[in-house]
């Protein structure tokens, strides 16, 4: 008998008497406090995102992007874009074309005040995950009514079968000698624009 047979025999023996797995309760935290938008903004700023409030979405995007080329998902609300915006609609653009763009504008599925996290779910106004990861600038438009207080409430609003992208500030890591490096696996610049009055 080989070592492989011995090891696999031990694994099979260990799995023979499988314990019954108890049902996991899922009915916790079904009542939620109203979202604290000030906390959401504070958390976004802690993560080095830039937050824009008050001005129209189109004016804000014009100020942020200037004449830069922006990728947009096919379902994005075009009224959010300034008339002179240079845009490319992502209809399966190749990765090199997306990476060459200056930025991307997307909507959001939900924002979480407690963690300062924005979640994208690849809806038509948010597009494919790749468009929010390759360009150096991500402009994300969110409505105040999309912000929830905590993660369980966000999970209750999201469809777990969709591809979810959880964003907590610009892409960054501190793995290398504890020095913060931005833009490692996503945009270095995240601008969050509130659509509508708070």
SULCOR-V303002 format. One record per residue. N is the residue number from 1. RES is the residue in three letters. PSI is psi in degrees with one decimal (999 if undefined). Layout:
n res psi
N RES PSI
N RES PSI
//
This chain:
n res psi
1 UNK 135.2
2 UNK 166.5
3 UNK -37.6
4 UNK -45.0
5 UNK -38.5
6 UNK -47.3
7 UNK -47.6
8 UNK -34.1
9 UNK -40.6
10 UNK -40.3
11 UNK -46.2
12 UNK -40.8
13 UNK -39.8
14 UNK -30.6
15 UNK -10.4
16 UNK -46.1
17 UNK 75.8
18 UNK 129.3
19 UNK 154.9
20 UNK 127.5
21 UNK 122.7
22 UNK 153.7
23 UNK 133.9
24 UNK 123.6
25 UNK 135.8
26 UNK 10.9
27 UNK 21.1
28 UNK 154.7
29 UNK 67.5
30 UNK -7.9
31 UNK 128.3
32 UNK 146.2
33 UNK 158.0
34 UNK 148.3
35 UNK 138.3
36 UNK 99.5
37 UNK -32.3
38 UNK -38.6
39 UNK -41.0
40 UNK -47.2
41 UNK -42.7
42 UNK -43.5
43 UNK -41.1
44 UNK -43.6
45 UNK -36.4
46 UNK -35.0
47 UNK 6.2
48 UNK 26.3
49 UNK 158.0
50 UNK 127.2
51 UNK 134.4
52 UNK 127.9
53 UNK 150.6
54 UNK -52.9
55 UNK 165.7
56 UNK 153.6
57 UNK -44.9
58 UNK -43.9
59 UNK -39.4
60 UNK -44.1
61 UNK -37.8
62 UNK -43.0
63 UNK -41.4
64 UNK -47.1
65 UNK -24.7
66 UNK -122.4
67 UNK 15.9
68 UNK 154.2
69 UNK 127.8
70 UNK 135.6
71 UNK 138.5
72 UNK 145.8
73 UNK 155.9
74 UNK -28.2
75 UNK 10.1
76 UNK 140.4
77 UNK 110.9
78 UNK -18.6
79 UNK -15.0
80 UNK -14.2
81 UNK 138.4
82 UNK 149.0
83 UNK -32.3
84 UNK 6.6
85 UNK 137.3
86 UNK 108.8
87 UNK 153.2
88 UNK 121.0
89 UNK 129.5
90 UNK 96.5
91 UNK 69.0
92 UNK 43.0
93 UNK 145.5
94 UNK 155.8
95 UNK -38.8
96 UNK -32.7
97 UNK -39.6
98 UNK -44.6
99 UNK -29.5
100 UNK -17.1
101 UNK 157.8
102 UNK -26.5
103 UNK -177.4
104 UNK 146.1
105 UNK 126.5
106 UNK 164.7
107 UNK -169.3
108 UNK 158.2
109 UNK -43.5
110 UNK 152.7
111 UNK 147.6
112 UNK 113.6
113 UNK -43.4
114 UNK -35.1
115 UNK -8.8
116 UNK 31.9
117 UNK 141.3
118 UNK 136.2
119 UNK 130.4
120 UNK 141.9
121 UNK 20.8
122 UNK 25.7
123 UNK 166.2
124 UNK -28.6
125 UNK -0.5
126 UNK -27.0
127 UNK -174.3
128 UNK 151.0
129 UNK -36.2
130 UNK -32.3
131 UNK -22.0
132 UNK -1.4
133 UNK -30.2
134 UNK -47.0
135 UNK 155.6
136 UNK -19.3
137 UNK 128.5
138 UNK 117.7
139 UNK 114.9
140 UNK 122.6
141 UNK 129.3
142 UNK 141.9
143 UNK 145.9
144 UNK -32.7
145 UNK -6.9
146 UNK -8.2
147 UNK 128.0
148 UNK 167.8
149 UNK -44.1
150 UNK 168.6
151 UNK -45.2
152 UNK -36.7
153 UNK -38.1
154 UNK -44.7
155 UNK -39.4
156 UNK -28.0
157 UNK -19.9
158 UNK 152.1
159 UNK 113.0
160 UNK -10.2
161 UNK -7.7
162 UNK 155.5
163 UNK 112.4
164 UNK 134.0
165 UNK 118.4
166 UNK 121.4
167 UNK 119.9
168 UNK 81.4
169 UNK 179.3
170 UNK 157.2
171 UNK 130.9
172 UNK 156.7
173 UNK 151.4
174 UNK 22.7
175 UNK -30.6
176 UNK 102.0
177 UNK 31.2
178 UNK 21.0
179 UNK 129.0
180 UNK 124.4
181 UNK 125.0
182 UNK 152.1
183 UNK 22.1
184 UNK -46.1
185 UNK 45.6
186 UNK -172.9
187 UNK 141.9
188 UNK -21.1
189 UNK 119.7
190 UNK 122.0
191 UNK 125.4
192 UNK 122.6
193 UNK 124.1
194 UNK 127.0
195 UNK 120.1
196 UNK 165.1
197 UNK 145.9
198 UNK 999
//
